Amino acid sequence: MNQATRELTIRGLILGALITVIFTASNVYLGLKIGLTFASSIPATVISMAVLRALGGSTILENNLVQTQASAAGTLSCVFATIPGLVMIGFWSGFPFWQSFSITLLGGATGVLFTIPLRRALVTHSALPYPEGVACAEILRVASPEGNQQALNALIRGSAIAAALTFLSTGLRVIREGWSASFALGPSIFRLQGAYSLALVGTGYLVGLTGGLAMLGGVILGWGIAVPWLSATIPHPAGLDDASFATGLWVHKVRFMGAGTIAVAACWTVFSLLGPVTRGLREAFSQTHREALEETDRDLPPRVMNGLLCAIILGLGLLFSLFLWPVTGHDTLFMVMLALGLAACLFIGFLVASACGYMAGIIGSSSSPISGISIISVVALCMALLGLEALHLVPNAMTAHEQHIAIAYVLFVLTALTGSAAISNDNLQDLKTGQLVGASPWKQEIVLLIGCVVGALVIPPVLNVLYQAYGFVGTLPRPDMDPSRALAAPQPALMVDIAHGILLHNLDWTMILTGAAIGVALIAIDRLLKIRNLALPPLAVGMGIYLPADVSVTIAIGAIIGRLFDRVAHPQSHGDDSTGTMIASGFIVGESLVGVVIAVLSGMTGHGDILALPVSSALAGSLGACAFALCLVWFVRELRRASGPI
């Protein structure tokens, strides 16, 4: 193999698998404890570069494949949002290895298959910014022997500052992680908040002004209109402060409005992409077209993709059959639910994969609302079951036992959909990185599949260890366990509640339908703005409603800084090797690496505050505001210095 073109290697696959084990275990623990995970692409890039450089003879392409494999497996851990629900409802008493492994692997493999035509539609023929994909590519470029030393220095400076700020906030806890302020105007409660996160500032810089302002518009709709209106019309519980009341309204009401907006905007996005996706499907499954392409634009051969598709369908069919047959005892019910599961994985799965890929292209993988997509998916599955009930294809009045089976099956199918969506969300970032550094897409797709296998092998034992050690809130494996140490598992609990609510006909649809109406209005506004060459991406606005306000506000700050102070960068999205791009990428790198270290320590010790120092809340708030402001001032000065005189 030519040393300069070394790409797919045995040592790279082994290294990717080792990184996978650490990232997957850490992400599953964090997800079950606090409902959040870290994006693994950038930490995997940095770790692989350090190790391969020490081994000698590494290339930018080999580094890229290692991070592709490791990030795919780390991302697959998002199934933590659904599969624990089977234990929480008492259907499983633990996590059976082969069933958990198979549903995770097949869901992830479906996502890999979907990314192939989506790559052509959303990466090759698209101008989406892909902030984390661009950041990974810049890291790989500047760290290579031919890299720009000035750009590397900017990357290192940004990484060091972000790492220091993150260690002070999430590690030592001597500064606050963000700010918030609540106030009341009459009966209405308003709340403003932001995060002291340089990674989000860097993401906003790379995203550009259009996406950042659209997300800020979502915050205004959610926290400037919806929460104040709801707080004025819903009785304020006695003893609950304004901030907690407003947060509760957002969690239990407004977030569902955001999910409704995302659902409509996602459907519109997929509809608008029908042409490019159809063209991508034709090109992907055409051997003649593939042979005419350069190596850097070739996907897996059509025969391999056809074989992969058949294997996935057969595998899912067998898996769903083994899941249903022992508990249904009803031939018609068995066949109908089997068909529903397969149809959902192929059709709903492709829809959510497209939506997640598009969202990742707008704001990156780490901020993309996978849980919102899971909400949409569980609603769609449950509504499909109700439709089958209305058509008398399943029992009209299901017994309690049949309802229990239906809820369990919905959660099982939802696990495959979540794995598919998460993989699509992350893989398109990786494929964007590959496009920028000249990688071979088909080789990336091979290691993506390997990453899915490794991640699926790791996840079931990690889930079992965590469940047996801590249990979940409301579900403990042993009566002598301390319930105060139980993992919150917020997403699985939410999915269970939604499935119960829909199938038992007691879910409040008001906010979801309101969000859907907002989505329709946003689509109309966006179409009108396009006449004047302006844009208001409806999906970004929906994400602004759904995501925590501090995420969207801080991303908007980064986007505004990029527009106002970087006069040499591209006016819409930053994808060059300018000082601003490198510092912004460094912000994401530094915060991600420290986040990984803290996550590993938390997973090993079972305590998220093991490094925390005793500092008063007031002092931590003041120090956080000062430190974050100084970092922003430094960033602006670096941008102005790099831009030169006006």
N, C-alpha and C positions, 0 to 999 in steps of 0.2 A: 504493500500500500504506500502510495506517495505520502511522505511525511507532511507536506503542506495541505493535503486534502484528507487527512485522517479524520474520520467522522464517527462511524458506528463501530465501536470496539468492545471487546469483552470487559476490559477494566472499567470502561465507562458504564456499562450495564451493571456491574457489581457495585460501583460507587453510587450510582443512582438508586439501587435497591437499598443500600445502607442508609442513605439520606432519607429515603422514603420511610423507613421504620421509625425514625426519630420524629419526622414531621407529622406522620399520620397519627401516632400515639399522642403527641402534644395537641394536635388539632381536635381529636376526639374528646380529650379531657376538657379542654377549654370550651368546646361547644356544649358539652353536657353541664358544665359548671356555670357558665355565664352567657351561653348562647352566641358566642362570637368565636371566630377563628382568624388565623393570620394567612395572608397570601404567601405561597411557598416558592413562587418562581424566582424572585430576586434573591432571597437567602440561598436557595439551591444554586443559583448562578455563582454567587460569591464563594460558597463552600467548594463547589466543583473546581473553580479556577484555582483556589489555593491548593487543593489536594493534587490536581493534575499537574500544576506547575512544579510541585515538589517531586512528583514522580518523573517529570521530564518528558519532552516530546509532545506536549499537548498542543491542540489547535483550537481556534475559535469555534469550529464546527463540532469538535468533540465535546467541548464545554457546553455548547448549546444543547446537544442531545442529552447530556446528563441532567441539566436543569429541566428539560422537557419531561423526561421520565419521572424525576423526583416530584416536580410540581403537580403532575397529573395524579400521582398516587396520594400526595398530600391533600389535594382538592377532593378526591373521592371520599374523604372522611366526612364530607357534608351529609352523608347518609345518617349521621348522628341525629339529624333533625326529624327523622321519621321512624326508623326501625325500632328504637326503644319503646315506641308506643305499643308494640305488640306485647311487651313485658308489662307496661303500665296498665293495660286493660285485662291482664291475666291470661292472655291467649298462650303466651310462652312463659316458662318459669326461668328462662335464661336465654342465651343466644346460641341456638344450635349451629355448629360450625358450617356444615355443608349448605344449609339453606341460607344462612347469612352471607357466606362467601359467594354463593352462586348469584343471588339477587344483586349483590353489590358489583360483582364482576360483569354480569350481563348488562346491568344498567350503565356502567361505565363504558363498556364496549359499544353499546348503542350510541353513546355520546361521541365516541371516536368516529364511528361510521357517519354520523350526521355532520361532523365537522368537515368532512371531505368536500361535499358540494358547497357547504357554507363558507369554506375557505375561499373559494373562487368568488362567491357573492359578497362576502363581508371583509375580505382581506385583499385579494388580488385586484378586484374591481371596485374598491371602496376607498373613501378618504377619511374613514373613522380614525380618531387619533390613537387609540390603544395605548394609554399612558404607561402601563406597566410593561407591555411588550416593547415599546420604544426604550424604556429605561433599561430593560435587560439587554437589548441590543447595544446600547451605548456603553454599558458596563463591559460587555464582551469585547467591543471594539477598542476602547481605550486601554484595557488591560492586556491586549495582544502586543506582541513585539513591535508591530507597526503602528501602535496607537499614538494619539496626540498627547504629549506630556502635559501640555497646558490644560487640556480637557480632563485628563486623569487627575491633576491637582484639584481642579474644581469639584470633581466627583468626590474625592477624598475629603475635601473641606466640608462639603454638604453632608456627607455621611457622618463625619465626626461630630458635627454640631447636632444633628438629629439624634444620633446615638446617645450623646450626653444628656440632651433634654429628655429623651424617653427613659433613660436609666434613672434620672432624678424623679420623674413622675410616676412611672409604673413599677420601678424597682425599689428605690429608697422611699418613695412616697413623700418626699420633702417639698414637692410642689404639686399643685392640683393638676389634674388631667384636662381641665376645661373650666369654663365659666358659665354661669347662668344667672338670670335675674327675672323675677316674677313680680308682677304688679297688677292691680285691679282697677278697672274703670267701671264704676257702678258694680253690677253683678258679673261682669265679664272679666275673665282672667287672661292675661297675656304673659308669655314667657319668651325670653330671648336667651340663646345659648350658643356656645361655640367650643371647639376643642383646641387645646394647645398641642396640636399634632402637625409637625412639619411634613410628615408623609402626605397628609391631606392637602397641605399647601402645595407641595410638589405635584400631586395629582391634578389639582386645579390648574396649575401653570401649564401642564402638559395637555390637559383637556381643551383649554381655550375658553374664550369668553362666552360663546353661545351656550355650550353645555353647562358652564358654571352658573350663568344667570338663569337658565331654565330650572336648575335645581333650586336656586334661591327663590324662584317663583313658586315652586312647590312648597317650600317652607312658609312662604307668606300665606298660601292657601290653607295650609294645615294649622300653623300656629298663630297666624294673624287673623284668620276668619273662622275656621271650623272650631278650634278649641275655645275661643272667646264666645262664640254663639252657643256651643254646647254647655259651657260653664254657666251661661246666663239662663239656660232653659232647664237644666237638670239640677235638682236639689243638691246643695253642698252638704256632704255628710258631716255630722258634728265631730269635732276633734281632729279633722283632717286639714292640714295647712294647704294654702293655695297652690304651692308648687306641686305637692303630691297629688292633689285633686286634678290639676291640669295634666300632669304626666299620666295619670290613670285614664283620663279621657282620651289622650292620644293613643295609648297602648290598646285600649279595648274598643275604641270607636274610630278614631281618625286613621289609624293604620289600615283598617279594613277599607276605608275610603280610598287610601292610596293603592291598596291591592286592586280595587275595582278599576281605578284609572290605569294602572299598569296592565291589567287584563285587556282592556279595550285598546290601549296604545300598542300592546304587543301584537294583538290580532291585526291591527292596521299595519304595523311594521312588517309582519310576515306577508300580508297581502301586497304591500308595496314592493316587497322583495321577490315576488313570485317569478318575475321575468329573469332576474339574475340567478335565482336559485335553480329554476328550471334549466337555464343554460348551463349552470354548474353541474347539474345532474347529468345532462347529456354529455358534457365534456369528460366528467369523471368516469362514466361507464363506456366511453368510446376508446377502444384500443388504438384505433387509427389516429385519433386526436392526440392521445398520450405520446405516441411515438414521434409526433411532429414537434413536441415541446422540448424546451431545454431541461436539463437535469434539475435545475432549481425551480421548476414549475410542474414537476410530475408527482401525481398522487399514487397510491397503491394501484397495481394493475386491476382492471375490471374483473378478471377471474377471481382474484383474491377478495375483492369487495363483495362479489356475488356469493362466494363461499362463506364469507363472514356474516352476511345478511341471513343466509339460510341457517347457519349454525346458531345465530342469536335467536331466530324465530323458533327453531326446534328446542333450543335450550330453555327459552322462556315458557314454551308450551309444556315441556316436561316438568319444569319447576312449579308452574301454577297448578298443574294436574296433581302433583304430589302434595301440594299445599291444600288443595280443595277436596280431593277425593275422600280422605279419611273423615272429614267433618261435615260434608254436605248431605250425603245420603239421599240426594235428589238429582236424578239424571238431567232433567231440564235445567235446573239451577246450576249444576256443574258446567254444562256446555255453554250456557249464556255467560256465566261469569268468566269462564276461560276465554271466550271470544272477546269479552270486554277488556280483560287484562292485556291481551295481545294487541288489540286495536289501540288501547290507550298508550302502550309503550311505543308503538310505531307512529301514530298520528299526533296524539297530544304531545308525545315525546319530541317529535320533530318541531312542533310549534314552540314548545318551551325552550328547546335548544336554540332555535333561531332567535327568540327574544333575549335569552341570556347572552348569546354571542354578540348581539347588537348592543346590549347594555354594557358588556365588558368593553366593547369598542368605544363607548362614550366615556365611561368613568373608571374603567379598570376592573379587575376581578375582585379585589379585596372589598370594594364598596358596593359591588353588585348585589342586589337584594334577592339572594337565592330563596330565603324563607318566604318572600312575597310570591315568588313563582310556585313554591310548594303549596301555599294557600290557594292559589288559583287552580293548581292541579287537583288538590283534594276536593275543592268545590266542584270542578268539572267531573271528577269520578263519581262523586255522590249524586250529582244531578243526573248523570247517565244511569245510575242505578234506579233512581226515582222514575226516570223515563221508561226504563224496562219494566218497572212495576206497573206503571200506568198502561203499558201495552200487554200486560198479563204474561210477560215472558219470565218473570220471577213472581213468587207468591205475593198477592195483593196485600195481605196483612201478615208480614213476616213475624214469626214468633221471636221471643227474646233470644233464643239460641241462634236463629237465623240472622237476626240483627247483629249479634256478637260476631258471627262468622263474616258477615258483610263488612263490618267495620275493620276487622282484622285483615281481610283481603284487600280492602282499600289502602290500608297502611302498607301492606306488603308490596302492592303495585306501585304505590307512591314512592317507595324506597328506590325502585328502578328508575322512576321518572326523575327523582332528585339527583341520583347518580349521573344520569344522562345530562341533565341541565348543568350540573356543576362541572362536569368534564368539558362540555361544550364551552362554558363560560371561561374556563382556564385555558383550554387547548387553543382557542383562537388567538389568545395573547401569545402563546408559545409559537404558533405558526406565523404570527406577525413578526416576532423576533427572528424566526428562521428566514423569513422573506428579506429582512433588513441586512442579515449577515451572510446571505447566499447559501442557506442550507437546502438540503433535499427534502421536500415535504413528505415523500413516501417513507424515508428513513425516520422522520419525526413521528409519523403515524405508527410505525412499528414499535418505537419505544413508548409511545402513548399507550398502546395495548399492553406492553410489558409492565408499564407503570400501574395499569389497572389490575393486572394479576397480582403484583406485589402488594398493592394497597388492599385489595380484597382479602389477601391472606392474613394481613396484619389486623384489620379492623375487628373481626369477630372475637379473637382472644382478648384484645384490648377492651372491648365492650364488656366481656364477661368479667375480667379482672376488676374494672371500675365498678360494675354493678355489685359484685360480691364484696368489694371493699367498702363502698359508700352507700349503695342503693340509690334510688331515685325518690324525690319528694312524693310521699304518699304510697310508695312501693318499696318495701324493704325485704331483702331475701331472707332475713332472720329476725325474729322478734327481739333479740337482745341488742340490736344495732342502735346507734345514736342517731335519731332522726335529724338532729341539728347539723350533722355532717353530710346528709344526703345531697346528691347532685340535683340541682334545680331542674335540669332538662326542659327548659321553657318551650322550645320548638316542638318536641314530640307531644308535650301536654296540650299545646295549642292545636295541633293537627287532630288529636283525639277529640278535643272539645268541638271542633268544627264538624268532624265526621258524625259525632253523636247528634249535634244540633240539626244537621241537614236530614239525616236518616230518621230522626225522631220528630221532625217537622217543628222544631222550636228555635231555629236560628233566626236572629234579627238580620234581615237583608237590607235594612235601610241604608247603612253606610256604604255597603258594597255597590248598591244600585246608584247611590249619589255619586260615588267615585266613577262609575261607568259613564254617567251623564257628563261629568267633568271631562272625562277622556274624549267623548264625542265632541264637546265644545272646543277642546284644545286642538283636536285634529283639524276642525274647521278654521280656527285661528291660524294655525301653522300653514294651511293651504293658502289663506289670504296673504299672509306675510311673504310667502315665496314669490308672489307677484312682484314685490319690491326687493327681491333678492335678500330677504331676511328670513329668520327661522326661529321657531320656538318648539324644539323637539318634545312631543307629548310624552314620550317614554321618560325623558329626563325630568320633566315636571312631576310625573307620577312617582319617580324615585325620590324626588325632593319631599313629597308628602309622606312617603312610606319610611324612608331612612330616618334615623335620629337627626334632629335639626342641627346638632353640632357638627355632624359629618358634612351635610350639605352647605352650611354656612362657611365652614373652613375651606372647602373646595372652592366656593365662590370667591373667597378672599385671594386664594392662589391665582385664580383665573384673572381677577381684576388687576393684581400686581403684575402679572405677565403682560397684560394689555397696556397698562399705563407706563411701565418703567423699562420694558425690554424693547427698544426700538429697532433691534436688528433681527428679532425673531419673527417667525411666520405669524401673520395677524390672526389666524384662526386656531391652528394647532401647532404645537412646538415639537418638531421631530428632527431637528438638526443637531449639530454638535456644538452649539453655542454655549457660552458659559452658563446661561440661564437653564438650558436643558440639562446640563451636567450637574449643576447644583440641585435642581429639582429631582433628578434621578437619585442623587446622593441622599437627599432627604428620605426618599422611599427606602433606599438601601439601609441606611443607619437605623431607622426606626424598625424595619422588618427584622434585622439581625438581632437587635436587643429584644424585640418581642419574642423571637424564637428561643433565645436563652432563658428568658423569664418563664416562658411556657414550659420548657423542659424542666426547669427547677420546680415549678408548680406541680407538674405531673409526677416528679420523683418524690416530692415531699408531701403532696396532698394539701399544701397551703399556698395560697396566692400572694401572701404578704410576708413571706419568710425574710425578705431583706428590708422591710419597712422600718423606718426610724420614727420615734415619737415626736411629731411636729403638730402644732395646733392647726386647726382648719383655716383660721383667719390668716395665719402667717403663710401657710402653704398656698392659699389663694393669691396673696400679694406677690409672693416669690414667683408663682407661675405666670401671672400677668406680666411681670417685669421681664422674666426670662424669655417668654414668647415674643414680647414686643421687641426686645433687643435682637432676637433672631430674625424677625421680619425686617428690621432696620438694616441689619447686615446684608440680608438678601437683596434689598432694594439698592443698597450702595454698590454691591457687586454687579448688579444688572446695569446700573448707570455707568459704572466704570468701564464695563465691557462694551457698552453701546457707544462710548465716546461722546464728544460734544454734539449738541443738536445742530 
